[in-house]
């Protein structure tokens, strides 16, 4: 009897068709939503049954998917598109090494059995593996809201207001910010500031201000008065369970 049960159980278990992930394309329709298009190896479509459910894992984190199953498999390749509500992503996502990100999408058949798996590791810094909409990233999550240069005698007061958006449902700790403000390509200030906390699902305004000698700012003041565009560059440190992670900033604003 026990042997019969084991045989029946084994016959009901199937292994998903494994396909190797080759490339990931990321889009950001809104700051609270990401769309991933996963492309990989193909196989004969007759090997893939009808799919009813799906699951996406990035590293050890199961990521919520708000879209229906959008998977196409032919002999020349596979393509899966998923929409992710960023507010539902757990804080474990911060622990993942950005240079070796394990991605695994699975499709399940009508009986809930795994039928298809598209998986592999990608390097977020490798544009051949991951396509990122850099302009949308900065437009949605980091902006140079305003800046001012105010002469006061022999010194100049410089202010810059930066807005950082945290789309997740957990708080993100910024351990520090190194920055440089230039106007019309002319350097205005270069310094660093202490850390801050980015509250969940909110924009956080970061004000940086410095007073510098007028003689050190002649070119920058002239560019400011001529309404030249400003560029705010730098690096912020994000606290993760694996130590601080440095994220570059490149923000622009016109006058």
Order of alpha helices (4+ residues) and beta strands (2+ residues): alpha-beta-beta-beta-beta-beta-beta-beta-beta-beta-alpha-beta-beta-beta-beta-beta-alpha-beta-beta
